Structures are given as C-alpha cells and as structure tokens.
Amino acid sequence: MVFVQSNSAFFIPFLRPNCAFGALSEFVGDEANEALRYLTKSETMRSSDWPVVLFGPTGTGKTELAYSVVAQSEPTPSAKPIYQTSIEFSRLFKSAVDTDSTREFRLKYEKASVLVLDDLHQLSRFPSAQQELVYLIDQLVLKNIPIIATANLPVHNIDGLIPQLASRLLNGLSISVHPPGPTARKIIIEKLSDFHEATLDDKSVDFLVKRLPVTVPKINQFFIQFRSSNQSSSRNTISLAELAEYFDQLHSGDQDRFAELIIQTVAKEFKLSVADLKGSSRKQTTAMARSIAIYLQRSLLKLSFTKIGSLYSGRDHSTIMHAHKKILDIITDHKNENVIRIKTIKLESQLNELLAVNI
C-alpha cells in the first residue's frame, strides 16, 4: 500500500472502485480520521492489534478501507484472503452444520491469509455463528492472521453480540471512521468536480465545504442532482451564485416538515414524547435529547437559531445557541467516543438517508 501525506491530509488507495464514491481512487483522510493513519503503516501493526474493527456511519468507506488495508498482506498459493459479509458467514456456517462439514469449513478460514468480515452488527441475529467466530478468531490470532471487521456501531454498543465474541473483538484494535472533515472535504469536492466535469472557483469550493458536511457518496450525489436540476446550466462552470440559489431553494417548502421529523426521530431514540422535547422539562436525558435535535436541525437544515427556538415553545435564540454548541463540542471531539456522540452520529446518518439531499 502506498501511503501519501500532504499537509494535514493523507490518502489510502482503494483496492476496488466504488461508483457511490464518484470513482474516487483513494480514501482521503484528515483530522477527523487521524487514527486511521496507524493502519497505513503495516510495519507498526502488531499481533495484539487483531482483530481490527472499523466502525462508523454508512458511507464513510469502512468496507473499502478494510479491503485496502488487508491488501498489504501478500497472498500465497496456499493462503488467500477471505472477504465476506456477516450474513454470508452465517449462511455458510449453517450449511456446514447441516452437511456435517464444519471441519472443512474451519480449515478454509484457518488457511486464509486474511479475513475481512463486513457488517458485523448483522451477526447479532445468529448466536451460533457468533460462537463459531469466537473459535476462529482464537485460531487466527494465534497464527497472527489479520482479521478486520466493519460495523455501524462500536462493539460494546451492538445489541445481541454474545459476551465471548464482544470480548475477543475488544481485545484488538477498534477505530472509528468518520465523515470527512473540512480539509478532506475540500480535496474530495475538487476531485469529484473534476470527475463530473464541473468547474468550481475557490469561493465555490469553500461554499460547498461548509454546506456539505456529509459522506463522500452524499457529496457525489449532490453533484449528480445539481447537474440534473433546473439550476444547472449547460456550461461546465458552476458559479457561486448558482450554488447559493440552489441551496436556498432546496427543500424550501419542506423545512418545517423535516424539522418536525428530526424531533420525532430523536424523541423515539431516547424513548421520549415529542411533547417532552418541545416542553420545559430540564431532566438530564430530556435536555440532552433536545440539544441533539437542535444540533441536527441546525446541521442538516441550516435553520436559524431563532427559527429553531420557535419549535421549542419560543425559546430564546441564545438558549438554542448554547444547546447547539454543547453537542457540536461533543461531535468535534474525535478522541471521545461517549454515548451521546455515538447516538448523535447514528441519528445524523439515519436522517441523512431520509432527506433527499443532506445539507
């Protein structure tokens, strides 16, 4: 693997192309994903690092990263890499049990040069497959065979994992994969604008860096939708004025509905009612949930603090600003994986999927 560093950005070449990423040939990292630098240097990897778990929201490139990291391992005729989803692993194990061929099943994994297991969280429905994975992890770790798993949440937050599997996974290295930060977004936007043959000046790029704090597939989706919209002209050059008009009109009639949807989604996550969030309760859980909803309304919809305050019994804009800053500070602290940060990232990812364009 070629590891390239430029200023505060670093690049990890993708092993395989992914059309959702706009045919980007590499993962672009920055301060938001600082911990991933460790994986780019195979000589620093130790046997105690395995298994490695990459976790984070959909679209952050976890699977592509897993494939690319294990590409450092040199396969031999007798040892080849195994790439599987958790569902596929469970299905193959069940088939082995049904045909009394578990010995052959295990031998295939024990002879692998590396194991990549995608969507680990989906294994929570299959306790027998989890137990088998516990056995295989023990065998592969003894042989120092790399194991990389991906998941949408940290291991300790995945419901349904048996304790033995959770402990094996936590004995290795867990790294959170975040949506790109401002430095990486600027590089990604410039690369995707070239891919979509859209010319942007520096001010337009900076505008999009601020308006698109989302994953690479969503940034790619923006270029596709913008070019196909009525705002897009036949010219390749996209002006700042065109971008500003596009974002001003985007969902202009739907903002109130989306703002209510955010409140409903957060309330459900915290097992509260909409009235609880909009009301005057200062209970810790309610206040924190309300602050998360405020952060999401500001982050996703770009609503003014005054407008957001009107959704919560007319709260003063300074109160709304304080609540927003509290969650923003938690979100931008990449070294602190607390429950509130994890829940907020999870909710933002879910709501991003519901909105036509994530801004």
Buried (B, 14 or more C-beta within 10 A) or exposed (E): BEEEEEEEBBBBBBBEEBEBBBEBEBBBBBBBBBBBBEBBEBEEBEEEBBBBBBBBBEBBBBBBBBBBBBBBBEEEEEBEBBBBBBBBBBBBBBEBBEEEEEEEBBEEBBEBBBBBBBBBBBBBEBBEBBEBBBBBBEEBBEEEBBBBBBBBBBBEBBEEBBEBBBEBBBEBBBBBBBBBBBBBBBBBBBBBBEBBEBEBEEEBBBBBBEBBBBBBBBBBBBBEBBBEEEBBEEEEEBBBEBBEEBBEEBBEEEBEEBBBBBBBBBBEBBEBEBEBBBBEBEEEEBBBBBBBBBBBBBBBBBBEBEBBBBBBEEBEBEBBBEBBBBBBEBBEEBEEBEEBBBBBBBBBBEBBEEBEBBB
